Structure formats: C-alpha cells, structure tokens
Amino acid sequence: MPSVLIVDDELAIRDMVRMALEMDEFVCLEAGSAKDAHSIIVDDNPDVVLLDWMLPGGSGIDLLSRLRSEDLTREIPVIMLTARVAEEHIVRGLEKGADDYITKPFVPRELIARIRTLLRRSKPELNAERYQVGELVLDGTSHRVFAGSILIDLGPTEFRLLLFLMKHPERVYSRAQLLDHVWGANVYVEERTVDVHIRRLRKALQLPSTDYSKLVQTVRGAGYRFSPLGTGFS
C-alpha cells in the first residue's frame, strides 16, 4: 500500500487526514515538526509527503528546500497542504519544488485524487512489477505482499527492500549496496540501518502457517540475498 507522511503541528488536522487516507487504504506516517519529518523521510522514504507551511523548529518551505537539495529525498513527491492561500505563497511553494499545492480547508476526496495522480506520475515503473515465490506474491500494482490469501503488513522501506531482493534473487548485496539501491545513492545513514529493516522484514514474513523469513538470507561477511534454493519454496 502507498505510504503518506502527514506533516502538521496540529494533531486534529493529522487525525482528519489520516482517517480519510486510511479509509482509502493508504499507510499513514505522522510528524508534528520539520525535524521529526526529516528523520521519518530518511528512515522510511514515504511515497508522498503532505507538508504544512508553518511548523515548529523550521518552516515547511525550509524543509522542502532541504529535501530537494539532498540526493536521498530529491525525488520524493511533496504536496503543500496549508492555510496560506495567497498567490505569492502558492507560487513560492511551487518554485521551491512542491509537486502540488492544496489550501485548507480542503475536500478529502480531492486530496486523495491528487495523491493518486502524483503517484501515477512519480512511480509508473512500479505498476507492472509482480514477483512470486511459492505462495509469496509481491504485487507492485497494489503495493501489497501476500502469502496465499494472507496480506502481509510491511512498512514502506521493508516493501522496497523485499522488492529489490526479489528482483535480484541469488545475488548477494552488501549493506552499502543495499543502502545505495533501496535508500538511494549518497545516503548519510549508518549501515546498521539495513540490519534493522532486514529484521523487520523477516519478522513480517514469519507467519503462523509458513515461515518465509528464511528466504532472506544472511551471507556471513558479505551481506544479504534472497534465495528460494533449499528452502522448499523453489
């Protein structure tokens, strides 16, 4: 499922937006400040960011400028969702790199439609991807992972990690290589971040009926690989 980070210092606004998006099957992340938002973006790489203008500890515009200046976050779609309705603010937001600008109050259905339009433009390559090993299926069209009829709950980073590994079975990737391919080149985060998300991915793949976590294998001294060989799923 596509993930959306809602950045707003008003809890009531975040709750309203989150409820509307979750009803339409989006995964929602939340931040109440620019600092928290940047940390979540680097760690979880959401598919879309909804960004308020006025935030504690730095404005939304400053955060937008920072996102557009960094390799890791440059391509993340950003929609300004703000009460600032003056033409000069709209123009400034778009000039700073916002992909869209929606003013408050807004109609949730319009917001969702604009998010989906933005996702179609920004991630066209994902729609055709579908990978399967045994009953484990990764469906890029719906951004979901299934084990038979069971929907596996994955965070956005775990989804991208599994997608990359399933696209390149039997190949061993170091932590540094996974950071480059999954998080993006020139990412300034520690390599142990990969280990954390590998653990989360394996935990999600450990189902009561079938343990798919053994498909994600540790290669001592080298890194990780996705391999059905010898697991009973090939």
Phi, psi and omega per residue, in radians:
M1 nan 2.426 3.121
P2 -1.081 2.542 -3.119
S3 -1.917 2.475 -3.127
V4 -2.252 2.233 3.039
L5 -1.668 2.121 3.130
I6 -1.727 2.002 -3.106
V7 -1.942 1.841 -3.126
D8 -2.768 2.417 -3.121
D9 -1.426 -0.118 3.107
E10 -1.691 2.015 -3.100
L11 -1.050 -0.668 -3.115
A12 -1.078 -0.686 3.111
I13 -1.158 -0.784 3.136
R14 -1.059 -0.746 -3.141
D15 -1.086 -0.759 -3.126
M16 -1.104 -0.810 -3.133
V17 -1.150 -0.767 -3.131
R18 -1.042 -0.785 -3.127
M19 -1.083 -0.717 3.130
A20 -1.132 -0.734 -3.108
L21 -1.247 -0.706 -3.128
E22 -1.151 -0.550 3.062
M23 -1.136 -0.417 3.118
D24 -1.773 0.312 3.010
E25 1.189 0.639 2.948
F26 -1.659 2.619 2.964
V27 -1.561 2.229 -3.057
C28 -1.944 2.339 2.972
L29 -2.006 2.700 -3.072
E30 -2.360 2.565 3.044
A31 -2.567 2.482 -3.130
G32 -1.849 0.030 -3.138
S33 -2.589 2.837 3.130
A34 -1.127 -0.681 -3.135
K35 -1.098 -0.830 3.129
D36 -1.119 -0.677 -3.131
A37 -1.081 -0.774 -3.115
H38 -1.114 -0.698 3.119
S39 -1.088 -0.754 -3.141
I40 -1.154 -0.707 -3.130
I41 -1.098 -0.763 3.139
V42 -1.153 -0.699 -3.063
D43 -1.376 -0.752 -2.983
D44 -1.921 -0.207 3.065
N45 0.793 1.140 -3.112
P46 -1.101 2.781 -3.127
D47 -1.275 -0.559 3.135
V48 -2.525 2.537 3.037
V49 -2.032 2.212 2.988
L50 -1.723 2.059 -2.902
L51 -2.160 2.101 3.042
D52 -1.359 2.741 -3.121
W53 -1.364 -0.911 -3.064
M54 -1.587 2.058 -3.123
L55 -2.426 2.617 3.054
P56 -1.229 2.476 3.088
G57 1.335 0.359 -3.134
G58 2.342 2.483 -3.081
S59 -1.388 2.821 3.065
G60 -1.092 -0.597 3.120
I61 -1.141 -0.707 3.096
D62 -1.109 -0.723 3.108
L63 -1.119 -0.724 3.118
L64 -1.049 -0.759 3.115
S65 -1.073 -0.701 3.125
R66 -1.141 -0.751 3.133
L67 -1.064 -0.709 -3.099
R68 -1.302 -0.268 -3.121
S69 -1.627 -0.190 -3.069
E70 -1.874 2.397 -3.091
D71 -1.006 -0.708 -3.061
L72 -1.120 -0.589 -2.974
T73 -1.995 0.005 -3.004
R74 -1.025 -0.624 -3.020
E75 -1.674 -0.004 -3.121
I76 -1.204 2.205 3.116
P77 -1.142 2.354 -3.130
V78 -2.231 2.252 3.025
I79 -1.969 2.110 3.025
M80 -1.286 2.206 3.135
L81 -2.198 1.679 -2.889
T82 -2.570 2.792 3.097
A83 -1.450 -0.109 3.135
R84 -1.344 1.901 -2.982
V85 -1.885 -0.097 -3.114
A86 -1.122 2.528 -3.119
E87 -0.999 -0.650 -3.120
E88 -1.117 -0.591 3.109
H89 -1.250 -0.722 3.119
I90 -1.070 -0.808 -3.140
V91 -1.083 -0.759 -3.126
R92 -1.108 -0.759 3.128
G93 -1.036 -0.772 -3.135
L94 -1.215 -0.650 3.121
E95 -1.177 -0.521 3.127
K96 -1.351 -0.172 3.050
G97 2.108 0.092 3.080
A98 -1.146 2.462 3.116
D99 -1.443 -0.390 3.125
D100 -2.755 2.869 -3.085
Y101 -2.482 2.038 -3.131
I102 -2.113 2.302 -3.105
T103 -1.717 2.591 3.062
K104 -1.523 2.529 -0.099
P105 -1.268 2.754 -3.066
F106 -2.340 2.854 3.088
V107 -1.679 2.098 -3.092
P108 -0.922 -0.665 -3.121
R109 -1.127 -0.631 3.095
E110 -1.185 -0.724 3.107
L111 -1.025 -0.823 -3.128
I112 -1.102 -0.710 3.125
A113 -1.093 -0.699 -3.137
R114 -1.228 -0.642 3.080
I115 -1.079 -0.811 -3.112
R116 -1.138 -0.663 3.081
T117 -1.092 -0.748 3.128
L118 -1.122 -0.695 3.123
L119 -1.132 -0.683 3.123
R120 -1.121 -0.622 3.132
R121 -1.300 -0.678 -2.988
S122 -1.520 -0.421 -3.076
K123 -2.294 0.908 3.142
P124 -1.146 -0.491 -3.072
E125 -1.239 -0.354 -3.067
L126 -1.300 -0.497 -2.955
N127 -1.095 -0.528 -3.048
A128 -1.586 -0.031 -3.001
E129 -1.566 2.253 3.072
R130 -2.597 2.202 -3.096
Y131 -2.265 2.481 -3.085
Q132 -2.482 2.369 2.991
V133 -2.343 2.006 -3.025
G134 1.050 -2.215 3.099
E135 -1.689 0.049 3.096
L136 -1.460 2.083 -3.059
V137 -2.219 2.209 2.994
L138 -1.834 2.072 -3.080
D139 -1.932 1.895 -3.134
G140 -1.217 -0.454 -3.127
T141 -1.107 -0.791 -3.125
S142 -1.700 -0.085 -3.106
H143 1.033 0.772 -3.096
R144 -2.305 2.766 3.062
V145 -2.198 2.273 -3.125
F146 -2.122 2.636 2.904
A147 -2.103 1.682 -2.975
G148 1.156 -2.124 3.121
S149 -1.660 0.014 -3.089
I150 -1.586 2.198 3.065
L151 -1.447 2.171 3.137
I152 -1.604 2.201 -3.101
D153 -1.462 1.883 3.132
L154 -2.088 2.480 2.976
G155 -1.263 2.881 -3.078
P156 -1.051 -0.671 3.133
T157 -1.231 -0.711 3.108
E158 -1.104 -0.648 3.103
F159 -1.084 -0.846 -3.130
R160 -1.138 -0.611 3.109
L161 -1.133 -0.815 3.112
L162 -1.124 -0.713 3.114
L163 -1.013 -0.836 -3.121
F164 -1.109 -0.774 -3.106
L165 -1.163 -0.677 3.135
M166 -1.226 -0.487 3.090
K167 -1.226 -0.420 -3.067
H168 -2.257 1.119 -3.106
P169 -1.135 2.599 3.076
E170 1.286 -0.108 3.103
R171 -1.592 2.397 3.131
V172 -1.627 2.279 3.117
Y173 -2.127 2.336 3.068
S174 -1.278 2.930 3.098
R175 -1.061 -0.711 3.142
A176 -1.109 -0.696 3.125
Q177 -1.168 -0.692 3.113
L178 -1.145 -0.678 3.072
L179 -1.036 -0.763 -3.131
D180 -1.130 -0.777 -3.025
H181 -1.414 -0.620 -3.036
V182 -1.699 -0.725 -3.132
W183 -1.596 -0.498 -3.118
G184 2.048 2.662 -3.113
A185 -1.174 2.674 3.108
N186 1.036 0.675 3.118
V187 -1.529 2.260 -3.098
Y188 -1.764 1.133 3.027
V189 -2.262 2.757 -3.070
E190 -1.268 2.615 -3.117
E191 -1.123 -0.437 3.137
R192 -1.169 -0.256 3.021
T193 -0.991 -0.647 3.109
V194 -1.077 -0.747 -3.136
D195 -1.067 -0.707 3.126
V196 -1.052 -0.799 -3.102
H197 -1.306 -0.512 3.021
I198 -1.102 -0.752 3.106
R199 -1.082 -0.741 3.113
R200 -1.108 -0.719 3.133
L201 -1.112 -0.812 3.136
R202 -1.083 -0.724 3.127
K203 -1.061 -0.714 3.136
A204 -1.180 -0.512 -3.113
L205 -1.481 -0.086 3.107
Q206 -1.540 1.627 -3.115
L207 -1.689 2.706 3.125
P208 -1.014 -0.621 -3.085
S209 -1.469 -0.669 -3.061
T210 -2.544 2.396 3.126
D211 -1.742 1.783 3.119
Y212 -1.574 -0.044 -3.076
S213 -1.128 -0.452 -3.115
K214 -1.253 -0.125 3.028
L215 -1.237 -0.474 3.123
V216 -1.665 1.811 -2.937
Q217 -1.877 2.491 3.024
T218 -1.563 2.259 3.053
V219 -1.874 1.869 -3.002
R220 -0.946 2.232 3.099
G221 1.351 0.002 -3.075
A222 -2.195 -0.802 -3.105
G223 2.595 -2.310 -3.054
Y224 -2.357 2.706 3.029
R225 -2.557 2.793 3.017
F226 -1.853 2.088 -3.056
S227 -2.541 2.127 3.034
P228 -1.422 -0.221 -3.035
L229 -1.099 2.237 3.096
G230 1.315 0.116 -3.116
T231 -1.775 -0.183 -3.086
G232 1.577 -0.010 -3.122
F233 -1.844 -0.063 -3.090
S234 -1.311 nan nan
